[in-house]
Amino acid sequence: MAFVPLHPLGNPLPDALDAATAATRAHQNAERDTALAAKQAVVRAGWGADAAARVHEKGKLTTWERLGLLVDTGTEVLPVCSYVNWGRAFRGSKKLAPGAGVVTAFARVEGRWVVVIANDNTVASGSWWPLSAEKIERAQTMALQLKVPVVYLVDCSGLFLPEQALSFPGRTGAGHIFRMNSMLAASGVPQVAGVFGDCIAGGGYMPIISDRVVMTESAYMVIAGAALIKGAKSQKLTSLDIGGPEVHVHQSACADERVPDDETAITLIRREVAKLPTSGAAFYRHGAEAAPPKHDPSQLGAILPGDHRHIYDVREVIARLVDDSLFCEVMPERGQEMVCGVARVNGLWCGFIANNVMPTPHPERPGELRGGGILYRDGIAKISAFSRTCNEDGLPIVWLQDIAGFDIGVEAEALGLLGYGSSLIYTNSTNTVPMVTVLLRKASGAGYYAMAGMPYHPVLQLSTPLTRLAVMEGRTLAIAAFNTKLDDDFEIASQDPAERAQVAAAMDETAARIEADMEPIGAAARMDTDEVIPLGDIRRYLEAVVEMAWQSPRRVRNPRIWSLHDLILLSRGSVAVTNTKEAVVETAVAPIEGLIPIRVATSGTFWQRPTPRDPAYVNVGGVLSPKTTIGLIEVMKTFAPVAAGLEGVLERWAVADGAAVEAGAVVAWVK
């Protein structure tokens, strides 16, 4: 019963995609990765070389130098929340606050994964800016959910006072950091703090609740610094006199160890982490060895198109994320727009739930395809059951989103879509297993919520340079906002040239603003997503989080008694159709002339070419493969690709270019 039937998934890149398309996508995504790396370098540089030199003049190391000594040799730091406050200016400062003046990251120390929270001492001496507190709290929450140790590298001069109103009060203001310190302590999560310099006011509370506190000779922890005491009590003292290691190690007992310099402090912190229990990951591998995917994760840039109207097979993505590219898909014949199953990541079991943007057979209308990237009733029921099963068995869940939203319309409502959607939301709200959400491209509307978006507390939400996080696309939103000015074809109704120009300009401005808001760096700046990473780095982050999920004790079932086995058994043989391509060919053969129809899944306008100036995607006589795009279906200025879904030769078009079509209409005939 403990046997999980893993099967090879995916194809070598030349078989998955034609060479020209793969090369184009890889080149475009490489350019996006280069632009992202430049932004990451800006964040990591803090306030630059001059600020780093001032740190060195004080006999201290910069934050990133401390991190380099802290982590195990040959391992890397995986930053999270890097882009908080990106591009945001503040009153009282001529400079920006890269990363909100804090570095938060996953790192391996003495063989154990830890969450590191470190003040960036090259940015206003480690001050807390607006959103600094929220960033620290987010990292603390990750540690609390994963039950992994926290290492604080404290070098904080307190709040950035000109903007204190944005960081001091409020439910998630600076005071909430200390509540999270307490919650971590109450949950038995180890906390180790190194104090390297200024630690004023609130900054003094953060290390105190930690289990171990190490202070360097230049460090001090004070409720009020020397300047404030001089003003209030006319006493001439230094901050070291008030709260240096002499006071807190030997008198107040608020610190445990006193060391001469940063290097020694880091050595002592590593020594304390080494005393903690070792990782449980080796035990939970059940004898399996970690293995890289058979299909290289670096190929993801060639798989995913930057144009959100173009499609791809999400199984090719999963194949580049899981060990040996082996996967056990659960209920593959049900709700085929959704893919769910289990695999190993770095030798450890986890569940995967992904939506497929490929058109799939309609379950109740033989021969008809319906659009991908949408949550339909049967797919929702399928992933709800799978998500609950993973939670019962203690399996971490990875969600891969490229979602346009829920199915809509009279039929969808009559089928009870609201109820099924609510069941999925309830499931994800009450799950206790660690969940990771990856926004591959689109993360739209309620679909983003239902697939474990940030409001449903995933341990980590990752975005890519292709991610677009919003209720709806910019042009669609502009049409909705200016609906009273438009006719039934969504064109400007007024015949007055001046008014038409005014409405057009306002719609363009609205669309452009919304498009800018949808950019992933903007979402990360607002903390609407945790990190933006290249597609090729997804596997690295999954390895870290999945191993952290198995590092510390939590409620899990041994594989022999997984509920997953019941789900696999009950789903076997329930429906005869198991192969999407074959199902389309076998059930959609037209009785007229022996030709096979290609149908559209939704009502709209069918276009045979990308723009009126471009050639058709395919001409009569052209050879088709299942992935060949034959046209676009337009709904409210939003365009979705129509794929052939089968192999053959385009015999003739069934509708003219630009024709209005109903859902299920035949648009082409294939021989």
C-alpha positions in Angstrom: 0.0 0.0 0.0 2.9 2.3 0.6 3.9 2.1 -3.1 3.3 5.4 -4.9 3.3 4.8 -8.7 5.6 7.5 -10.0 5.8 7.9 -13.8 8.1 9.8 -16.1 6.7 13.3 -16.8 7.5 15.8 -19.6 9.6 15.6 -22.7 13.1 16.7 -23.8 12.9 20.3 -24.9 13.2 19.6 -28.6 10.1 17.3 -28.3 8.2 19.6 -26.1 8.5 22.7 -28.3 9.8 23.6 -31.8 13.3 25.0 -31.8 12.5 28.5 -33.0 9.7 29.1 -30.4 11.9 27.7 -27.6 14.8 29.9 -28.6 12.6 33.0 -28.8 11.1 32.4 -25.4 14.5 31.6 -23.8 16.0 34.8 -25.2 13.1 37.0 -24.0 13.1 35.4 -20.6 16.9 35.7 -20.3 16.5 39.5 -20.9 13.9 39.7 -18.1 16.3 37.7 -15.8 19.1 40.2 -16.6 16.9 43.1 -15.7 15.8 41.4 -12.5 19.5 40.6 -11.5 20.3 44.3 -11.9 17.5 45.2 -9.5 18.7 42.6 -7.0 22.2 44.1 -7.2 20.9 47.5 -6.4 19.1 46.1 -3.3 22.1 44.2 -2.2 24.4 47.2 -2.5 22.4 49.2 0.0 23.6 52.8 0.0 26.7 51.8 -1.8 30.5 51.6 -1.4 30.8 54.8 0.7 28.3 53.5 3.2 30.2 50.2 3.4 33.4 52.0 3.9 31.9 53.9 6.9 30.9 50.6 8.4 34.4 49.2 8.0 35.9 52.4 9.6 33.9 51.5 12.8 35.6 48.1 12.8 32.4 46.3 11.8 31.4 44.0 8.9 28.6 44.9 6.5 25.4 42.8 6.8 26.2 40.7 3.7 29.8 40.1 4.9 28.3 38.7 8.2 25.9 36.5 6.2 28.8 35.2 4.2 30.5 34.0 7.4 27.2 32.7 8.9 26.1 30.2 6.2 27.7 26.8 5.6 30.6 26.8 3.1 29.4 26.1 -0.4 25.7 27.0 0.3 23.9 30.1 -0.7 21.6 32.7 0.8 18.1 32.7 -0.6 16.7 36.2 -0.1 13.0 36.8 0.5 11.1 40.1 0.4 14.1 41.7 -1.4 12.1 44.4 -3.2 10.1 45.9 -0.4 9.8 49.7 -0.9 11.4 49.4 -4.4 11.5 52.9 -5.9 9.6 54.5 -3.0 10.8 57.9 -1.8 10.4 59.1 1.8 10.2 62.4 3.5 13.4 63.4 5.3 15.7 61.3 3.1 17.3 62.2 -0.2 17.9 58.4 -0.7 15.7 55.4 -1.2 15.5 52.5 1.3 16.5 49.4 -0.6 14.9 46.3 0.8 13.4 48.5 3.6 16.8 48.5 5.2 16.5 44.8 6.2 17.8 41.6 4.8 15.5 38.5 5.3 16.6 35.2 3.8 16.7 31.4 4.1 20.1 30.0 4.8 21.8 26.8 5.9 23.8 27.0 9.1 25.5 23.9 10.6 23.4 21.7 8.3 20.1 23.2 9.5 17.9 25.6 7.6 17.3 28.9 9.4 15.5 32.1 8.7 17.9 35.1 8.9 16.7 38.6 9.8 19.5 41.2 9.5 19.5 45.0 9.6 21.3 46.4 6.6 23.8 48.6 8.3 24.7 50.4 5.0 21.2 51.9 4.9 20.7 54.7 7.4 22.6 52.6 10.0 20.0 49.9 9.9 17.0 52.1 10.7 13.5 50.8 10.5 11.6 52.4 7.6 8.0 52.1 6.6 7.3 48.4 5.9 10.6 47.4 7.7 8.5 46.0 10.5 6.1 44.2 8.2 9.0 42.6 6.4 10.6 41.4 9.6 7.2 40.1 10.8 6.7 38.3 7.5 10.0 36.5 7.9 9.1 35.6 11.5 5.8 34.2 10.3 7.6 32.0 7.8 9.8 30.7 10.6 6.7 30.1 12.8 4.9 28.2 10.1 7.9 26.0 9.3 9.1 25.7 12.9 12.7 26.5 11.9 15.2 28.6 14.0 15.5 32.3 13.6 18.9 34.1 13.6 18.8 37.9 14.2 21.8 40.0 13.2 20.9 43.2 14.9 22.5 46.6 14.0 19.6 49.0 14.3 19.5 52.7 15.1 15.8 52.6 15.7 12.9 54.1 13.6 13.5 56.4 10.7 11.9 59.2 12.6 10.8 61.5 9.7 8.3 58.7 8.7 7.5 57.4 12.2 3.8 57.7 11.6 4.1 55.0 8.9 6.0 52.5 11.0 5.4 53.1 14.7 1.6 52.6 15.3 -0.9 50.2 13.7 -1.7 46.6 14.0 1.5 45.6 12.0 3.7 48.4 13.2 7.1 47.9 14.9 5.5 46.7 18.1 4.2 43.6 16.3 7.8 42.4 15.9 8.0 41.8 19.6 4.7 40.0 19.7 6.1 37.7 17.0 9.2 37.2 19.1 7.0 36.1 21.9 4.8 33.8 19.6 8.0 32.1 18.3 9.2 31.6 21.8 5.8 30.2 23.0 5.9 27.8 20.0 9.3 26.5 20.9 11.0 28.0 17.8 14.7 28.7 18.7 15.9 32.3 18.4 19.5 33.3 18.4 20.5 37.0 18.3 23.8 38.7 17.6 24.0 42.4 18.5 26.7 44.2 16.5 26.1 47.9 17.1 23.3 50.3 17.7 20.2 48.7 19.3 18.0 51.6 20.3 14.4 51.6 21.6 12.4 49.0 19.8 15.5 47.5 18.4 16.5 46.6 21.9 13.5 44.4 22.5 14.0 42.2 19.5 17.1 40.4 20.8 16.0 40.2 24.4 13.3 37.6 23.9 15.8 35.4 22.0 17.1 32.2 23.6 20.7 33.2 23.1 22.1 36.8 22.8 25.7 37.6 21.8 27.1 41.1 22.0 30.2 42.5 20.5 32.3 45.1 22.3 30.9 47.9 20.1 27.3 46.9 20.6 24.8 48.3 23.0 21.1 47.8 23.7 19.2 50.7 25.2 15.6 51.9 25.6 17.0 55.5 25.2 20.3 56.5 23.8 22.9 58.8 25.2 21.6 61.9 23.3 18.1 61.4 24.7 19.4 60.9 28.3 21.6 63.9 28.0 18.6 66.0 27.0 16.2 64.6 29.6 18.5 64.2 32.6 21.6 66.3 31.7 23.8 63.3 32.2 26.9 63.0 30.0 27.2 59.3 29.2 27.8 57.2 26.1 25.4 54.6 24.8 28.0 52.0 25.7 28.0 53.2 29.3 24.2 52.9 29.4 23.7 49.5 27.7 27.0 48.0 26.5 28.1 44.4 27.0 29.5 45.4 30.5 26.0 46.2 31.6 24.0 43.5 29.8 26.3 40.5 30.1 27.6 41.2 33.6 24.8 43.2 35.4 21.3 43.0 33.8 21.8 39.5 32.3 19.9 40.6 29.2 22.7 39.1 27.1 24.6 35.8 27.4 28.0 36.3 25.7 30.5 39.1 25.2 32.9 38.9 22.2 35.5 41.2 20.8 34.3 41.5 17.2 31.8 40.5 14.4 33.7 37.5 13.3 33.8 36.0 16.8 30.1 36.7 17.2 29.2 34.8 14.0 31.4 31.9 15.2 29.5 31.8 18.5 26.1 32.0 16.7 27.0 29.1 14.5 28.1 27.1 17.6 24.7 27.8 19.2 22.8 26.6 16.1 24.9 23.5 16.0 23.5 22.5 19.5 20.0 22.4 18.1 18.4 19.1 17.0 19.5 17.9 13.5 17.1 18.1 10.6 14.5 15.4 10.3 14.7 15.5 6.5 17.0 12.5 6.2 14.5 10.4 8.2 11.5 11.5 6.2 13.2 10.6 2.9 12.5 7.0 3.8 15.7 5.8 2.2 15.2 7.8 -1.1 18.1 9.8 -2.5 17.7 13.4 -3.6 17.9 13.7 -7.3 17.8 16.6 -9.8 15.0 16.7 -12.4 15.7 14.7 -15.5 14.7 17.8 -17.5 16.8 20.8 -16.6 15.0 23.6 -14.6 16.9 26.2 -16.6 14.7 25.2 -19.6 11.7 26.8 -17.9 12.6 30.0 -19.7 12.2 28.3 -23.0 8.8 26.7 -22.0 6.9 29.7 -20.7 5.9 32.4 -23.2 6.0 36.0 -22.2 2.9 36.7 -24.2 0.0 35.8 -21.8 -2.2 34.9 -24.8 0.1 32.0 -25.7 -0.2 28.6 -24.0 2.1 25.9 -22.8 1.7 22.5 -21.0 2.1 22.9 -17.3 3.2 19.3 -17.0 6.4 20.3 -18.8 6.9 22.8 -15.9 6.3 20.2 -13.2 8.7 17.9 -15.0 11.4 20.5 -14.5 10.8 20.9 -10.7 10.5 17.3 -9.4 13.2 14.7 -8.7 14.0 12.6 -11.7 11.0 14.2 -13.5 8.8 11.5 -11.9 5.3 12.3 -10.9 2.2 10.5 -9.7 -0.8 12.3 -11.1 -4.1 11.9 -9.2 -7.4 11.8 -11.0 -5.9 12.8 -14.4 -9.2 12.2 -16.2 -11.2 14.5 -14.0 -11.2 18.3 -14.3 -8.4 18.1 -16.8 -7.8 21.9 -16.6 -6.3 21.2 -13.2 -3.2 18.9 -12.6 -2.5 17.5 -9.2 -0.3 14.8 -7.9 2.7 13.9 -5.7 6.4 13.8 -6.3 9.7 14.2 -4.5 11.6 17.4 -4.2 15.1 16.9 -2.9 14.1 13.4 -1.9 11.1 14.6 0.1 7.4 14.1 -0.7 5.1 17.0 -1.5 1.9 17.6 -3.4 1.6 19.7 -6.5 -1.5 21.5 -7.7 -1.4 23.4 -11.0 -3.8 24.8 -13.5 -3.2 24.1 -17.1 -3.7 26.8 -19.7 -4.1 24.3 -22.5 -7.6 23.8 -23.9 -9.1 20.5 -22.5 -12.1 18.3 -23.5 -15.4 19.4 -22.1 -16.5 16.7 -19.7 -20.2 16.9 -20.7 -20.1 17.8 -24.4 -18.2 15.3 -26.4 -16.0 16.8 -29.1 -16.0 20.3 -27.5 -13.0 21.9 -26.0 -13.0 24.5 -23.2 -10.4 27.1 -22.4 -7.6 26.5 -20.0 -6.5 28.8 -17.1 -10.0 28.8 -15.7 -11.5 27.1 -12.6 -14.5 24.9 -13.5 -16.7 22.9 -11.2 -15.1 19.5 -11.7 -11.5 20.9 -11.4 -12.4 22.7 -8.2 -13.8 19.6 -6.7 -10.7 17.6 -7.7 -8.2 20.0 -6.2 -10.3 20.5 -3.0 -10.2 16.8 -2.4 -6.5 16.5 -3.2 -5.6 19.5 -1.0 -7.6 18.1 2.0 -5.8 14.7 1.4 -2.4 16.3 1.5 -3.3 18.1 4.7 -4.5 14.9 6.3 -1.2 13.1 5.3 1.0 16.0 6.3 2.4 16.6 2.8 3.5 20.1 1.9 1.7 21.5 -1.1 3.2 23.5 -4.0 0.6 25.5 -6.0 1.5 26.6 -9.5 -0.7 29.4 -10.7 -1.4 30.8 -14.2 -5.0 31.5 -13.5 -7.5 33.8 -15.3 -10.3 33.3 -12.8 -13.4 31.2 -12.3 -15.9 30.1 -14.9 -18.7 32.6 -15.3 -22.2 32.7 -16.7 -25.7 31.3 -16.1 -24.6 27.7 -16.5 -21.7 28.1 -14.1 -23.9 29.6 -11.4 -26.6 27.0 -11.9 -24.0 24.2 -11.4 -23.2 25.7 -8.0 -19.7 27.1 -8.8 -20.0 29.5 -5.8 -20.4 26.5 -3.5 -17.6 24.5 -4.9 -15.3 27.6 -4.8 -16.2 28.2 -1.2 -15.3 24.6 -0.4 -11.9 25.1 -1.9 -11.4 28.4 0.0 -12.4 26.7 3.2 -10.0 23.9 2.6 -7.1 26.2 2.0 -8.0 28.4 4.9 -8.0 25.5 7.4 -5.0 23.5 6.0 -2.1 23.4 8.5 0.6 21.9 6.2 3.1 24.3 4.8 2.1 25.6 1.3 4.2 27.3 -1.3 2.5 29.3 -4.0 4.3 30.1 -7.3 2.7 32.7 -9.6 4.0 31.6 -13.0 2.2 34.2 -15.1 -1.4 35.3 -14.5 -2.8 35.6 -10.9 -6.2 37.0 -11.6 -9.4 37.6 -9.7 -10.9 35.1 -7.3 -8.8 32.4 -8.9 -5.7 33.9 -7.3 -7.4 33.6 -3.9 -8.7 30.0 -4.5 -5.3 28.7 -5.5 -3.7 29.6 -2.1 -2.8 33.2 -2.9 -1.2 35.4 -0.2 -4.5 35.9 1.8 -4.5 32.2 2.5 -1.1 32.2 4.3 1.2 30.2 2.2 4.6 29.9 3.8 6.1 31.6 0.7 4.6 33.2 -2.4 7.0 33.5 -5.3 6.5 35.5 -8.4 8.5 35.5 -11.7 9.3 38.3 -14.1 6.2 37.1 -16.1 3.8 37.4 -13.1 0.8 39.7 -13.5 -1.2 40.0 -10.2 -4.5 41.8 -10.5 -8.3 41.5 -10.6 -8.3 42.0 -14.3 -6.1 43.2 -17.2 -5.6 47.0 -17.7 -7.7 47.3 -20.9 -10.5 45.2 -19.5 -10.6 47.3 -16.4 -10.7 50.5 -18.4 -13.6 49.2 -20.4 -15.5 48.4 -17.2 -14.6 51.8 -15.7 -15.8 53.7 -18.7 -18.7 51.3 -19.6 -21.3 54.2 -19.7 -19.3 55.9 -22.4 -19.1 52.8 -24.6 -21.5 51.1 -27.0 -22.4 47.4 -27.1 -19.2 46.7 -29.1 -17.1 48.4 -26.3 -16.3 51.3 -28.7 -16.6 55.0 -27.6 -20.3 55.9 -28.2 -19.9 59.7 -28.5 -19.6 61.2 -32.0 -18.1 64.4 -30.7 -14.4 64.4 -31.6 -13.3 66.3 -28.5 -15.2 64.0 -26.2 -14.0 60.9 -28.0 -10.4 62.1 -27.6 -11.0 62.8 -23.9 -12.5 59.4 -23.2 -9.8 57.6 -25.2 -7.1 59.4 -23.3 -8.7 58.6 -20.0 -9.1 54.9 -20.9 -5.5 54.7 -22.0 -4.2 56.4 -18.8 -6.3 54.0 -16.7 -5.1 50.9 -18.7 -1.4 52.0 -18.4 -1.7 52.7 -14.7 -3.3 49.3 -14.1 -0.7 47.5 -16.3 2.1 49.2 -14.2 0.4 48.1 -10.9 0.4 44.5 -12.2 4.2 44.3 -12.6 5.8 41.8 -10.2 8.3 44.2 -8.8 5.5 46.6 -7.9 3.7 43.8 -6.1 6.9 42.9 -4.2 7.4 46.5 -3.3 4.0 46.5 -1.6 4.6 43.1 0.0 1.8 41.6 -2.1 4.3 38.8 -3.0 7.3 37.6 -1.2 10.0 37.4 -3.8 10.5 37.8 -7.6 12.8 35.2 -9.0 13.9 33.9 -12.4 12.0 30.9 -13.7 15.1 28.8 -13.5 15.4 29.5 -9.7 12.0 28.0 -8.7 13.4 24.6 -8.1 16.1 26.0 -5.7 13.5 27.8 -3.6 11.3 24.7 -3.6 14.2 22.5 -2.4 14.7 24.9 0.5 11.1 25.3 1.6 10.2 21.6 1.2 13.2 20.6 3.3 12.4 23.1 5.9 8.8 21.7 6.0 10.3 18.3 7.0 13.1 19.6 9.2 11.2 20.0 12.5 8.6 17.8 14.1 5.0 18.2 13.0 2.0 16.0 12.5 2.6 13.6 9.6 1.4 10.2 8.6 3.8 7.5 7.5 3.4 6.7 3.8 1.8 3.3 4.5 -1.4 4.9 5.8 -1.7 7.9 3.5 -5.3 8.9 2.6 -3.7 9.6 -0.8 -3.7 5.8 -1.6 -7.5 5.8 -1.2 -7.8 8.7 -3.6 -5.5 7.1 -6.2 -7.4 3.8 -6.0 -10.9 5.4 -6.2 -9.9 7.5 -9.2 -8.7 4.5 -11.3 -10.8 3.5 -14.2 -13.6 5.9 -13.4 -13.7 7.4 -16.9 -12.4 5.7 -20.1 -10.8 8.8 -21.5 -7.2 9.2 -20.2 -5.4 10.9 -23.0 -6.4 14.4 -23.9 -5.1 14.3 -27.5 -6.7 10.9 -28.3 -10.0 12.0 -26.7 -10.2 15.0 -28.9 -9.6 13.0 -32.1 -11.8 10.1 -31.2 -14.9 12.0 -30.0 -14.8 15.0 -32.2 -14.8 13.4 -35.7 -17.3 15.3 -37.8 -19.7 13.2 -39.8 -19.5 15.6 -42.8 -16.8 15.0 -45.3 -14.7 12.9 -42.9 -13.1 16.1 -41.5 -12.4 16.9 -37.8 -13.7 20.2 -36.4 -11.8 22.6 -34.2 -14.1 24.4 -31.8 -13.8 27.5 -29.6 -14.5 27.2 -25.9 -16.0 30.6 -25.4 -18.1 33.1 -27.2 -16.3 36.1 -28.8 -14.7 37.3 -32.0 -12.4 34.8 -33.8 -9.2 36.2 -35.4 -7.0 34.2 -37.6 -4.0 36.5 -37.2 -2.3 38.3 -34.2 -3.0 41.8 -35.7 -4.6 43.0 -38.9 -1.1 43.7 -40.3 0.3 40.2 -39.5 0.0 37.1 -41.5 -2.4 34.3 -40.3 -1.1 32.0 -37.7 -1.6 29.1 -40.1 -2.8 29.0 -43.7 -5.0 26.4 -45.4 -2.8 23.4 -46.1 -0.7 24.1 -43.1 0.5 21.2 -40.9 -0.9 21.3 -37.3 0.3 19.8 -34.1 -1.7 19.8 -30.8 0.2 22.9 -29.6 -0.2 24.9 -32.8 -2.0 28.2 -32.3 -4.6 28.7 -35.1 -6.1 32.0 -34.0 -7.3 34.2 -31.1 -10.7 34.5 -29.4 -11.4 38.0 -28.3 -13.7 38.8 -25.3 -13.9 42.4 -24.1 -10.5 43.3 -25.6 -8.9 40.3 -24.0 -7.4 37.7 -26.3 -6.9 34.0 -25.7 -5.2 31.6 -28.1 -7.0 28.8 -29.8 -4.9 25.7 -30.1 -5.4 23.0 -32.7 -5.4 20.3 -30.1 -4.7 17.6 -32.6 -2.4 16.6 -35.5 -3.4 17.1 -39.1 -3.6 19.5 -42.0 -5.9 22.6 -42.1 -8.4 21.8 -44.8 -10.5 25.0 -44.6 -11.8 27.7 -42.4 -15.3 27.4 -41.1 -15.7 31.1 -40.2 -14.2 34.3 -41.6 -11.4 36.3 -40.0 -13.1 38.6 -37.4 -16.3 36.6 -37.2 -18.5 36.6 -34.1 -18.8 33.0 -32.7 -20.6 31.2 -30.0 -19.1 28.8 -27.5 -18.6 25.4 -29.1 -18.7 26.9 -32.6 -16.5 25.2 -35.3 -13.9 27.6 -36.6 -11.8 25.3 -38.7 -11.8 21.8 -40.4 -8.8 19.5 -40.2 -7.9 16.5 -42.3 
